């Protein structure tokens, strides 16, 4: 089955709201074995929306519409799409009853009531998190049309709880994808190492870049999830064999998620002392639910005085070597370890830019230390020969710190050198 997605809303075109609906729906379609061929964003304009819908239903077997089902005058998706499909709208009393119950009223305004007017003969998807129901119906062209509310908090549960089971009934195959996440090797060298594996048809292999890292997506199509997984596994094993310790996970999306999980498994705790990253490492760790079980504390010690006062970095170290140095990073990691009583301590100091660099210590020079109380490892990040943003340097420094913890917990060389 070939599909396309149309997301409706002028706010999406203007960039006032990020269109996450397409990604959410696309992932669900992939899991169903449905081929997504087109996606589009259309503003709240009847003529442009009509043209987009007519084009879609003339060339695709499935059209997913997101947004424009609400109570305001610019919510035009339902009326326009139904007209293109040759359908009239009629009141769906159960949906109206749900809207009345939602507002705890015996009567609602015409604007609210219009959400319960749906294409004749459609299959209705109830909205458990809002007022506008979704629906599915077939156009005169034979194209199946599914309309979903725009807010992700409403779209996502409706899609997974009702629409996916509805669409599954007509599918003979599934598509399964696994992401092999890599840190320490860029997309280009990784792709070159995997060049001979890229020509497969089932499973397929494709490289993707992330901020400061990359991943390989392995995708297979089969009659069942189990059969598709079985097709993927030999390729995943070969990738791991070629990349070794640079593979940090399969399907665990971030380094911080993996690190928190490993710390929990091993019953260890972590504390951080940050300078140039300004608390970004601590934020990424605490973004992970349940991190309070393993993350003790974090200190942002931007000023030298703070490094001395909170972490007991030696004053002479700062005079002799400067704040941005291997020696200072080492003492920061060891200082936060002692102060927190954690099993592991991290120290990060460097020059994120765009100002502050010198010929001796240029922008992008960052030292990251990890201490377990018995030994301390230090990694030096050097400028890579091209201009990068302050945000990039900070993000990559935090990622490298996480990777050092990951390597330590997995019994690997912490710096890639020791």
C-alpha positions as CSV (number, residue, x, y, z in Angstrom):
1,X,0.0,0.0,0.0
2,X,1.3,3.4,-1.0
3,X,0.5,6.3,1.3
4,X,1.0,10.0,1.8
5,X,0.5,12.5,4.6
6,X,-0.9,16.0,4.5
7,X,-0.5,18.2,7.6
8,X,-2.8,21.2,7.7
9,X,-2.1,24.5,9.4
10,X,-0.8,27.9,8.5
11,X,1.2,27.9,11.8
12,X,3.2,25.0,10.4
13,X,4.1,26.8,7.2
14,X,5.1,29.9,9.2
15,X,7.3,27.9,11.5
16,X,5.4,29.0,14.5
17,X,4.7,25.3,15.4
18,X,7.1,22.5,14.5
19,X,5.4,19.8,12.5
20,X,6.1,16.6,14.5
21,X,2.9,15.0,13.3
22,X,4.5,13.8,10.0
23,X,7.3,12.0,11.8
24,X,4.9,10.3,14.3
25,X,2.7,9.1,11.5
26,X,5.6,8.1,9.2
27,X,7.1,5.9,11.9
28,X,3.7,4.1,12.5
29,X,3.3,3.6,8.7
30,X,6.7,2.1,8.5
31,X,5.9,-0.4,11.2
32,X,2.9,-1.5,9.3
33,X,4.8,-2.1,6.1
34,X,3.1,0.8,4.3
35,X,5.2,2.7,1.9
36,X,5.1,6.5,2.5
37,X,5.8,8.2,-0.9
38,X,4.8,11.8,-0.3
39,X,4.2,14.3,2.6
40,X,3.1,17.9,2.4
41,X,2.1,20.8,4.6
42,X,-0.8,23.0,3.5
43,X,-2.1,26.2,5.1
44,X,-5.6,26.9,6.2
45,X,-6.8,27.7,2.7
46,X,-9.7,25.9,1.1
47,X,-8.4,26.0,-2.5
48,X,-4.9,24.9,-1.8
49,X,-6.1,22.2,0.5
50,X,-8.6,21.0,-2.1
51,X,-5.8,20.8,-4.7
52,X,-3.5,18.9,-2.3
53,X,-6.2,16.4,-1.4
54,X,-7.4,15.8,-4.9
55,X,-3.8,15.1,-6.0
56,X,-3.3,12.8,-3.1
57,X,-6.4,10.6,-3.6
58,X,-5.7,10.3,-7.3
59,X,-2.3,8.7,-6.8
60,X,-2.2,7.1,-3.4
61,X,-4.1,4.2,-1.7
62,X,-3.9,5.8,1.7
63,X,-4.0,9.4,2.8
64,X,-3.4,10.5,6.4
65,X,-4.6,14.0,7.2
66,X,-3.4,15.7,10.4
67,X,-4.8,18.9,11.9
68,X,-7.7,21.2,11.1
69,X,-10.4,19.2,12.9
70,X,-11.0,21.6,15.7
71,X,-13.8,24.1,16.5
72,X,-12.4,27.3,15.0
73,X,-13.4,28.8,11.7
74,X,-10.0,28.0,10.1
75,X,-10.4,24.3,10.9
76,X,-11.3,23.3,7.3
77,X,-9.8,19.8,6.9
78,X,-13.0,17.8,7.4
79,X,-15.3,19.8,5.2
80,X,-12.8,20.2,2.4
81,X,-11.6,16.6,2.4
82,X,-15.1,15.1,2.6
83,X,-16.2,17.2,-0.4
84,X,-13.1,16.0,-2.4
85,X,-14.1,12.4,-1.5
86,X,-17.7,12.9,-2.5
87,X,-19.0,12.5,1.0
88,X,-21.5,14.6,3.0
89,X,-21.1,15.4,6.6
90,X,-23.6,14.1,9.2
91,X,-23.9,14.4,12.9
92,X,-22.3,11.5,14.8
93,X,-24.3,11.5,18.1
94,X,-21.8,9.4,20.2
95,X,-19.1,12.0,19.4
96,X,-21.3,14.8,20.3
97,X,-22.2,13.1,23.6
98,X,-18.4,12.8,24.3
99,X,-18.0,16.5,23.6
100,X,-20.9,17.4,26.0
101,X,-19.4,15.1,28.6
102,X,-15.9,16.7,28.1
103,X,-17.3,20.1,28.9
104,X,-19.8,18.8,31.5
105,X,-22.6,20.7,29.6
106,X,-26.0,19.8,28.2
107,X,-25.4,22.0,25.2
108,X,-22.3,23.4,23.4
109,X,-21.8,26.1,20.9
110,X,-22.1,25.5,17.1
111,X,-18.3,25.7,16.8
112,X,-17.9,22.9,19.4
113,X,-20.7,20.8,17.9
114,X,-19.2,21.0,14.4
115,X,-16.4,18.6,15.6
116,X,-19.0,15.9,15.8
117,X,-20.1,16.3,12.1
118,X,-18.3,13.6,10.3
119,X,-18.3,12.1,6.7
120,X,-21.2,9.8,6.2
121,X,-20.5,6.1,6.7
122,X,-17.0,6.7,8.2
123,X,-15.3,4.7,10.9
124,X,-14.9,6.9,14.0
125,X,-11.8,7.0,16.2
126,X,-12.7,8.4,19.6
127,X,-10.4,11.1,21.1
128,X,-9.5,10.2,24.6
129,X,-7.4,13.3,25.2
130,X,-9.4,16.1,23.5
131,X,-12.7,16.9,21.7
132,X,-12.2,16.4,18.0
133,X,-12.7,12.7,16.9
134,X,-10.7,11.2,14.1
135,X,-12.2,9.1,11.3
136,X,-11.5,6.9,8.3
137,X,-13.5,6.6,5.1
138,X,-13.0,5.7,1.4
139,X,-13.0,8.2,-1.4
140,X,-14.7,7.6,-4.7
141,X,-11.2,7.0,-6.2
142,X,-10.8,4.1,-3.8
143,X,-8.2,5.9,-1.6
144,X,-8.6,5.3,2.1
145,X,-8.6,8.6,4.0
146,X,-7.7,8.9,7.7
147,X,-8.2,12.2,9.5
148,X,-6.5,12.8,12.8
149,X,-6.3,15.8,15.2
150,X,-3.2,18.0,15.0
151,X,-2.0,18.3,18.6
152,X,0.6,15.5,19.2
153,X,-0.9,14.8,22.6
154,X,-4.2,13.9,20.9
155,X,-2.8,12.4,17.6
156,X,-0.3,10.0,19.1
157,X,-2.6,8.0,21.4
158,X,-5.4,8.0,18.8
159,X,-2.9,6.8,16.2
160,X,-1.5,4.0,18.3
161,X,-4.6,2.9,20.2
162,X,-7.1,3.0,17.3
163,X,-5.7,3.8,13.9
164,X,-2.8,1.3,13.8
165,X,-5.0,-1.7,14.8
166,X,-7.6,-0.5,12.2
167,X,-4.9,-0.4,9.4
168,X,-3.2,-3.6,10.5
169,X,-6.3,-5.6,9.5
170,X,-5.4,-5.1,5.8
171,X,-1.6,-5.6,5.9
172,X,0.2,-8.7,4.8
173,X,3.7,-7.6,5.9
174,X,5.5,-5.5,8.4
175,X,8.6,-3.4,8.3
176,X,11.0,-3.5,11.2
177,X,13.9,-1.0,11.7
178,X,16.7,-1.1,14.2
179,X,19.1,1.8,14.8
180,X,22.7,1.0,15.6
181,X,24.1,4.1,17.4
182,X,27.8,5.0,17.0
183,X,29.9,7.4,18.9
184,X,33.5,8.3,18.1
185,X,33.3,7.7,14.3
186,X,31.7,10.1,11.8
187,X,29.0,9.4,9.2
188,X,31.4,9.4,6.2
189,X,34.0,7.0,7.6
190,X,31.3,4.7,8.9
191,X,29.5,4.7,5.6
192,X,32.8,3.9,3.9
193,X,33.4,0.9,6.2
194,X,29.9,-0.4,5.4
195,X,30.0,0.3,1.7
196,X,29.7,-3.3,0.7
197,X,26.7,-3.8,2.9
198,X,24.6,-0.9,1.5
199,X,23.4,-2.8,-1.6
200,X,21.1,-5.2,0.1
201,X,17.4,-5.1,-0.6
202,X,16.1,-7.0,2.4
203,X,17.4,-6.0,4.9
204,X,18.6,-2.5,3.8
205,X,21.3,-0.4,5.5
206,X,21.4,3.4,5.6
207,X,23.7,5.9,7.5
208,X,22.4,9.0,9.3
209,X,24.2,11.8,11.0
210,X,23.3,13.1,14.5
211,X,24.8,16.0,16.4
212,X,28.4,14.8,17.0
213,X,27.6,11.2,16.3
214,X,25.8,9.0,13.8
215,X,23.7,5.8,13.4
216,X,23.0,3.1,10.9
217,X,19.4,2.0,10.3
218,X,18.8,-1.6,9.5
219,X,15.4,-2.3,7.9
220,X,13.7,-5.5,6.9
221,X,10.3,-6.4,5.5
222,X,8.6,-9.8,6.3
223,X,5.3,-11.4,7.2
224,X,5.8,-11.0,10.9
225,X,7.9,-8.9,13.3
226,X,9.8,-12.0,14.4
227,X,10.8,-12.9,10.8
228,X,11.8,-9.3,10.1
229,X,14.0,-9.2,13.2
230,X,15.6,-12.4,12.1
231,X,16.6,-10.8,8.8
232,X,18.0,-7.8,10.6
233,X,20.1,-9.6,13.2
234,X,23.0,-10.9,11.0
235,X,23.5,-7.5,9.6
236,X,23.5,-5.9,13.0
237,X,26.1,-8.4,14.2
238,X,28.3,-7.6,11.2
239,X,28.1,-3.9,12.0
240,X,29.1,-4.5,15.6
241,X,32.0,-6.7,14.5
242,X,33.4,-4.0,12.2
243,X,32.9,-1.0,14.5
244,X,33.6,-2.7,17.9
245,X,33.5,-0.4,20.9
246,X,32.3,2.6,18.8
247,X,28.8,1.0,18.8
248,X,27.1,2.2,22.0
249,X,23.7,0.7,21.5
250,X,21.0,-0.8,19.3
251,X,17.7,1.1,19.6
252,X,18.7,3.0,22.8
253,X,18.3,6.4,21.4
254,X,20.8,8.5,23.5
255,X,24.0,8.1,25.4
256,X,22.4,9.5,28.5
257,X,19.7,6.9,28.5
258,X,22.3,4.2,28.2
259,X,24.5,5.6,30.9
260,X,21.6,5.9,33.4
261,X,20.6,2.4,32.6
262,X,24.1,1.0,33.1
263,X,24.6,2.9,36.3
264,X,21.4,1.5,37.7
265,X,22.4,-2.0,36.6
266,X,25.7,-1.8,38.4
267,X,24.4,0.2,41.4
268,X,26.8,3.1,40.9
269,X,26.4,6.8,41.2
270,X,27.7,9.8,39.3
271,X,28.4,13.5,39.9
272,X,29.5,16.2,37.5
273,X,31.7,19.3,37.6
274,X,31.2,21.5,34.6
275,X,32.7,24.7,33.3
276,X,32.3,25.4,29.6
277,X,29.3,23.1,29.2
278,X,27.4,25.1,31.8
279,X,25.4,22.3,33.3
280,X,24.4,20.7,30.0
281,X,25.8,17.3,31.0
282,X,23.7,17.4,34.2
283,X,20.7,18.4,32.3
284,X,21.0,15.6,29.8
285,X,21.3,13.1,32.6
286,X,18.4,14.4,34.5
287,X,16.3,14.5,31.4
288,X,16.2,10.7,31.7
289,X,13.4,9.5,33.9
290,X,14.7,7.7,37.0
291,X,18.1,9.4,36.9
292,X,17.7,10.5,40.5
293,X,18.7,7.0,41.5
294,X,22.1,7.4,40.1
295,X,22.9,11.1,39.7
296,X,24.0,12.7,43.0
297,X,24.9,16.3,42.1
298,X,26.3,18.7,39.6
299,X,28.4,21.8,40.0
300,X,28.8,24.5,37.4
301,X,32.1,26.1,38.3
302,X,32.6,28.8,35.7
303,X,34.9,31.1,37.7
304,X,38.3,30.0,39.0
305,X,37.2,31.0,42.5
306,X,34.3,28.6,42.2
307,X,36.6,25.8,41.1
308,X,38.8,26.4,44.2
309,X,36.0,26.9,46.6
310,X,33.6,24.1,45.6
311,X,36.0,21.5,44.1
312,X,39.2,22.3,45.9
313,X,41.1,22.8,42.6
314,X,44.6,23.8,43.7
315,X,45.2,27.6,43.3
316,X,48.7,26.8,42.0
317,X,47.3,24.4,39.3
318,X,45.2,27.3,37.9
319,X,48.3,29.6,38.0
320,X,50.6,27.2,36.4
321,X,48.4,25.5,33.8
322,X,45.2,27.6,33.6
323,X,41.5,26.8,33.9
324,X,41.6,25.0,30.5
325,X,44.1,22.3,31.1
326,X,44.4,18.6,31.7
327,X,45.5,19.2,35.2
328,X,42.4,21.3,36.1
329,X,40.0,18.9,34.5
330,X,41.6,16.1,36.5
331,X,41.3,18.0,39.8
332,X,37.7,19.0,39.0
333,X,36.7,15.3,38.5
334,X,38.5,14.2,41.7
335,X,37.1,17.2,43.6
336,X,33.4,16.5,42.7
337,X,34.0,12.8,43.5
338,X,35.1,13.6,47.0
339,X,32.5,16.3,47.6
340,X,29.6,14.1,46.4
341,X,30.6,10.7,47.7
342,X,29.7,9.3,44.3
343,X,31.3,6.3,42.6
344,X,32.3,8.4,39.6
345,X,33.1,12.0,39.0
346,X,33.4,14.0,35.7
347,X,35.2,17.3,35.2
348,X,34.8,19.3,32.0
349,X,36.7,22.5,31.2
350,X,37.4,24.2,27.9
351,X,36.8,27.0,25.4
352,X,33.4,26.7,23.7
353,X,33.7,30.0,21.8
354,X,33.1,31.9,19.7
355,X,35.3,34.2,21.9
356,X,38.1,33.4,24.4
357,X,40.4,31.4,22.2
358,X,44.2,32.0,21.8
359,X,46.8,30.5,19.5
360,X,47.9,28.3,22.4
361,X,44.4,27.4,23.5
362,X,42.0,27.8,20.6
363,X,38.2,27.6,20.5
364,X,37.2,24.0,20.7
365,X,39.9,22.9,23.1
366,X,38.2,21.0,25.9
367,X,39.5,18.6,28.5
368,X,37.2,16.0,30.0
369,X,38.2,13.9,33.0
370,X,36.6,10.8,34.6
371,X,37.6,9.6,38.1
372,X,36.6,6.5,40.1
373,X,38.7,7.5,43.1
374,X,41.5,5.2,42.2
375,X,42.3,6.3,38.7
376,X,41.5,9.4,36.6
377,X,41.4,9.4,32.9
378,X,41.5,12.6,30.8
379,X,40.4,13.1,27.2
380,X,41.5,16.2,25.1
381,X,39.1,17.5,22.5
382,X,41.0,19.6,19.9
383,X,39.6,22.0,17.3
384,X,38.8,20.0,14.1
385,X,39.9,22.6,11.5
386,X,36.6,24.2,10.7
387,X,34.3,26.6,12.5
388,X,31.7,25.0,14.8
389,X,29.2,26.7,17.0
390,X,29.3,27.2,20.8
391,X,26.3,24.8,21.1
392,X,28.1,22.2,19.0
393,X,31.2,22.2,21.2
394,X,29.2,22.1,24.4
395,X,27.0,19.2,23.1
396,X,29.9,17.2,21.9
397,X,31.9,17.6,25.1
398,X,28.9,16.4,27.1
399,X,28.5,13.5,24.7
400,X,32.1,12.5,25.0
401,X,31.9,12.6,28.8
402,X,28.9,10.3,28.6
403,X,30.8,8.0,26.3
404,X,33.7,7.8,28.7
405,X,31.3,6.8,31.5
406,X,29.8,4.2,29.1
407,X,33.2,2.8,28.3
408,X,34.2,2.6,31.9
409,X,31.0,0.8,32.9
410,X,31.3,-1.7,30.0
411,X,35.0,-2.5,30.9
412,X,36.3,-0.8,27.7
413,X,39.3,1.5,27.3
414,X,37.9,4.8,28.7
415,X,39.7,7.2,26.4
416,X,40.1,4.8,23.4
417,X,43.8,4.8,24.0
418,X,44.5,3.2,27.4
